[in-house]
Amino acid sequence: MDVTNEAGDAPDALRLPSAAELLATTRHAPAGATDSADADPDRELLPCGREPEGVLEHVAEGGLDEHERSCPECQAVLRDHSVLDQVTREWAELPVPVPDDLGARVMRLVRAELHTGRLLPLGEPDEQLTLTETAAARTLRTAVDAEPGVQARSCRIRPYENRAGAAVPGPVTVRLSVGVPYGEPIHALAERLRERVRRAASERLGLEVAKVDVDVVGLEPAAGNREASR
């Protein structure tokens, strides 16, 4: 469509302003005025058209303009900010009571974190699911203690490692230290303990066990002998 007149010039209604005209318009625009076409609909403005953040920035820089010094809305923003600032300062100066056993609590948490043992990967390699050795060992010791007369002393779990030496999901190795009843056939008892460990690891933890080493570190009187000696 031809938008020029007979002389080849564009009509005034369709003529684009020159750069000089745009610059002159910008320079003579009133302070704080905004173009409705460029206004951000999510930006909160005061009834006078100013932004609260802009007013606070000006007062922080020590330079309120004439409008902000006389505008009731701008002055209200400054008063509210002053009250909030004063309350924040007062709260920051309030004494905070410190429990007498705070140091002991912190150290208990630190020791708990330090003694979680190694992390045992579970599931598939890309699942990023792990179980602490301490939690797994507690479960396995409970299963061992269920054997009559047996007391689990310690339980260490070594995760499966790839060729690079990194722990990855796979069958783990368990090493138990136990006290067993005196007179109990140790070989048969150790086999029952191995079976308890494998079953608990599989059913409760989702761990496959490749090997269970049992160290007998104590012989306890049998339950019948203990009753007879009382």
Buried (B, 14 or more C-beta within 10 A) or exposed (E): EEEEEEEEEEEEEEEEEEEEEEEEEEEEEEEBEBEEEEEEEEEEBBEEBBBBEBBBEBBEEEEBBEBBEEBEBBBEBBEEBEEEEEEEEEEEEEEEEEEEEEEEEEEEEEEEEEEEBBEBBBEEEEEEEBBBBBEBBEBBBBBBEEBEBBBBBEBBBBBBEEEEEEBEBBEBBBBBBBBBBEEBEEEEBBEEBBEBBBEBBEEEBEBEBEEBEBEBEEEBBBEEEEEEEE
